C-alpha cells in the first residue's frame, strides 16, 4: 500500500470519529434577514489577516466586506490580493468552502457569480446540517466576554444553540480593572456596589460560581493579546494600593504597565477560584489574530510559575503555542496539569501542526492532547472546512508514525479518537 492509499483509508476512518470542537466564539444560529455577497462571505474568517499582510488597505478591505457592493465591482481588488494569498492555509479554507459547499473547483469572477444566490447564512438549518455531517457533537464557546451577555446567561435568560457549552471569559476581570466605572459596571452584574478589593474578589468568585451553576465548563483567558503571560506574584499591599487608587476617586484611572501588579494579583486569585470551583482553564498562547503585535509575550513558557503553583488546575494551552513548538512540548511533557490544544493552529500552519501531532505522540501522553478547535465567529462553513484540514494534518502525522513502525493502524484510530473526542470530554467533564 502506498502512502496515498494508506492516507485515504485512515482519513476515511478518522472522518467517522465524533468530534468535540474545543474552541469557537459563537452563540449559535441567527435569524438572518439580509443577503450575503459572495466575496464578503468567503473572506469572513482569518483570511482577512493574510489580505492585510499582503498589503491590502483598510479601505479596500472595507469594500470587500461590504455586502451591498456588487461582486463585479469588488472583483478587481479581490483578484489582485487573492493572487498573493491563494496558497496560504487560510486561503485553503476558502477554497474548501468553495468546493465542498458550493461545488466550485476554482475562484473566479464567473464562479463567484454562480454562487450568488446560494451563499450560506448562519441559520439553524445550516448549523444542524453542517455540524451533523462533520460529526461535531459539542462546541466549547468563548463569547460571554460581553457583560450584558454574561448577565443574561447567569440569569438564565440567554438562548443559545444546543450543541454549545460556554467558558467563563476572564480577561477583562483582571486586565480592564483600571477605573472606578469599570469596577462598578462589573458590580452591577449582581447589583452590588464595590467598596474594596475584597468586595471585588468576592463578586468575581460569585460570578464564576453562578456561571458554573448555569453550565459553564471552564475558564478562558486570552489576555496575551494585550499583556505578557508572565503573571508575577505580587503582594496584596501593592495590588490593593492600586485598586484603592481607582476606588478613592472616580476620576482616577490606571495606565499600563502601571496596572500590571494589580492585574497579576487578580489573575493569581482567579486561578485559586478555578481550583476551588474545579474548572479547567483555557489560555491563549502563541500566535495572535490580526497583524503586528508582539509574539514573545504570548509564549506559553512564561506561564511556568502559574502552572507550577496551581497544580490542581488543569490548563488547556491553545494554538500549539505557534511558533514556539519546543516550549509547548516541554510543558506538555513535564506538567501533569498541562494539555496541548490544537485549536486554530491547524490553519495557521498545517505542517507545524502535522509535526506537532507527531512529536506530541512521542513525547507527551496522548491523553493530554485536544485535537481540534475552529476558533471562528458565526460562520459554521468555516468550522467544518477547518476541521477537514485538521483531520488531514492529523492523518498525515499518523501515516508517518505508521510508516516509522511506531504505531499500527488500529492504534492510529484510537489515538485520533482520543485527540478529537475522548480527551476534551474527560478534561471538561462533558456529557455527550
Ligand atoms: Zn479564539
Boltz pocket constraint, residues with backbone or C-beta under 6 A from the ligand:
constraints:
  - pocket:
      binder: B
      contacts: [[A, 23], [A, 24], [A, 25], [A, 375]]
      max_distance: 6.0
